[in-house]
Amino acid sequence: MNYIGSKLSLLEFLEESINKVVDKDCNTFCDLFAGTGIVGRYFKKKGYKIVANDIQYYSYVLNRHYIGNHKELKFSNLTKEISELKNIELSSKKDFVCIYLSNIKGAKGFIYNNYCVGGTKNKDEERQYFSDENGMRCDAIRQKIEKWKTEKLISDNEYYFLITSLLESIDKYANTASVYGAFLKKLKKTAQNSLILKPAQLIINDQDHEVFNEDINNVLGKVSGDILYLDPPYNHRQYATNYHMLETIAKYDSPKIHGKTGLREYQSQKSLYCSRSQVKKAFTDLILKAKAKYIFLSYNNEGLMSLDDIKEVMSLRGKYGNFTKDYNRFKADKTESRDFKATRTVEYLHYVVCEKN
């Protein structure tokens, strides 16, 4: 998934830098601005117990699967509807269920009726986030998953796996330049292909992990760990508006929507870290509340907080330092004409070795 601020290309830099600071007795890694869970997944594979959190529900779904799920999914009760599952090997059951869902008949549901040309034609706002076919396929799959959950044919773990698989799959067929802040006027080539539900990766290990869906400054009182990794928004762009489609597919709650892009209400999900006037105060509150041996902050040189601000706040907890790495900046609208300050940016990994309170 093409995600604003993704650390996929920086994972080795993060690991190498963190390992230069922390001691060998660290077992818990807290990723509390988790996004798609890229960082948490990486450290989960390294054997850590992960505590993940994000205020966006679609992010919670992704992390509930990628972080929370750590054993094979049996789909035992689903054999009542799909009898063939009884004869499928355990490790292949999730693949089989995804193939089954890929082949069900499309349905004209909320996504088709509000975000496809066929469903919005002659309405106040015509939208084309997906082809008509893929909008209907998305609706049918999402409705079937919810029906299975309601009828207790799938467990919570299986439910979040399937919604994660749908979110990641439908994203590949979206008719956007990258994020969901706008759609393209004509269907691009990848958006014309038929949606196939690909199973999300399952990371198996022996740890029990925790996943939350709250404002970070509220969740801090509930969690503690050896390593606290923070990757907040750097600028004014709200994730709630850029990924509103994923939020609606994840919740499938038929929300009231408005405007050209069909935005759902998102006031409760606005981040203080996207506000120049409020970010430093929120960050100070976060750092002072955090229960961790080490705190790390990913932030680039174009963020709302200055280097001096960050050093001042993090130094309140102990010995401060940082690592840097140049990398290619994220461009949400690569196909459009837009001037950027620079094609590359500097990523800072700030850290503080916390003094015992």
KALINQUI-V248259 format. One record per run of one state. SS is the DSSP state (~ for helix, > for strand, _ for the rest). FROM is the first residue (numbers start at 1). TO is the last residue. If there is no record, write none. Layout:
SS&FROM&TO, SS&FROM&TO
//
This chain:
_&1&7, ~&8&21, _&22&27, >&28&31, _&32&37, ~&38&45, _&46&48, >&49&53, _&54&56, ~&57&68, _&69&76, ~&77&80, _&81&82, ~&83&87, _&88&89, ~&90&102, _&103&109, ~&110&115, _&116&116, ~&117&120, _&121&131, ~&132&150, _&151&155, ~&156&171, _&172&188, ~&189&192, _&193&209, >&210&212, _&213&215, ~&216&222, _&223&224, >&225&230, _&231&238, ~&239&242, _&243&243, ~&244&251, _&252&256, >&257&258, _&259&262, >&263&264, _&265&266, ~&267&269, _&270&271, ~&272&274, _&275&278, ~&279&289, _&290&291, >&292&300, _&301&306, ~&307&314, _&315&317, >&318&328, _&329&343, >&344&354, _&355&357
//
